[in-house]
Amino acid sequence: MKSKSVLEISSVLVLRCIFGWWLLTTGFIAFQIDLFYYPYSAGLLHFGIPLFIIFITRRDLKDYTFTLKNAEYNLEVSINAYLVGMIPWGIGLSLMWIFGMTLFDLPTVLGLSAGYVVATYLLFRFLRKWERTGKLTEENAPSLRKNLLVVFVLLLIPVFLGGYFGQLTAQLVSLIVWQLVISGFGEEAFWRGYVQTRLNEGFGKPFEFMGVSFGWGLILTSFLFGLFHVLNPFNPFVGSFEINILWGVFTFFGGLFLGLIREKTGSLIATGLAHGLLDAVGEGIGLVLGL
């Protein structure tokens, strides 16, 4: 089972790299970037690849986090994950705004990484405490309507700031949509939904953190998630051989944070919305402030 899962994931990742590199050289992608600021058709591969594999192998969508089960609970988890996830984002944005650092300066990277460690500990400590006291369980969660309103208000934060600072642009709106849908739900569908689940099937989940079972699938997926961010600027099809190691450092810790949420909930709602809110609100604020 281990060898089969590793072989499958390795093959998919290699093919995805090659196809993605080629796709970014096409005029259609350039057209989308000029018009929408982001390559949406390439981003949709995050959804298309796992759904295609699940379909042709006749696997269960629910096993790969494509489920609405316990939606109220998972939405509440995602909002709490967003709130503690603002610890690393707050550290990063503060260093960038106050000291003029960039996202890839070493102090920013270390601050983000440490922030994700703290956020992971706090989130799962709170969840375990709330479950033990009955404050938050799968049977006892806030209403879906209430939390959807909270999500809507959170997404409006960069919009209001953009209007206040005279930076309410089409680029800001597109950034929010991209980060919520593609970076959030799309990346989670691929990495935590497909890759981590498939590796879990091979390696099992023999470890535990604050009542959450996990295994090498979580660790390997987080490493691969970080590695792909290292390779973000790399594209041999256009003669770009640049890599960004520091990008991979804090995304590895972010991957652990999101991966444990996946193990806790088994839901794309929880991981996708937590990831999407953090990126959409955080990067939206960063764009408005010129960071």
Secondary structure, DSSP 8 states (H G I E B T S, - for coil): -HHHHHHHHHHHHHHHHHHHHHHTTSHHHHHHHHHHSS-HHHHTHHHHHHHHHHHHTT--GGGGT---TTHHHHHHHHHHHHHHHHHHHHHHHHHHHHH---TTSHHHHHHHHHHHHHHHHHHHHHHHHHHHHTSS-SSS---HHHHHHHHHHHHHHHHHHHHHTT---HHHHHHHHIIIIIIIIIHHIIIIIIIHHHHHHHH---EEETTEEE-HHHHHHHHHHHHHHHTTTEEGGGTEE---HHHHHHHHHHHHHHHHHHHHH--HHHHHHHHHHHHHHHHHHHHHTT-
